[in-house]
Amino acid sequence: FVMAESNAQSNTSASGVGKVPSKPRRAFSKDHSLKKRSTKKNACRENDVYITNNTNFQAQFQKCTKLLASGHKDVVIHALGAAITRALNLGLKLKAMFPGRYDIEVNTSTKELIDDLYPLNDDADFATQKRQNSAVYIRVFHTLAIEPGTSET
């Protein structure tokens, strides 16, 4: 009897596996609900790879290696916020898996993001808010192999 009560309170089943509650909109205040807008992507080229925390890491790695092997000079990996760590790991893995073949160049920036505030009652108005988030751009490119005894020119 006590076990059944504790399972009901902790939102878990008898097998111990937790139920995932539905994700409600984040309450910004008592009058508004916050909804994040999707970010604007730069002009997407064939060699751009956008990293998120939801995409399979191995699939992202394979996409980058396929692009580099198909003749592209470089691949640009884009990431925002919490996905920056994953993008850096991807760039470093590409460099480590093919030593001497690829090199990386990292640039950081800050992007302005916009959130929509939806009114929860008739007295509140629709509003927006701006916030800043970190971004990273990692360029993975072929290194130039120079034979010993030859010049670069």
Secondary structure, DSSP 8 states (H G I E B T S, - for coil): -HHHHHHHHTTB-TTS-B-------EE-SSSEEEEE---------TTEEE--SSS-HHHHHHHHHHHHHTT-SEEEEEEEGGGHHHHHHHHHHHHHHSTTTEEEEEEEEEEEEEEEEEESSTTS--EEEEEEEEEEEEEEEE-----TT----
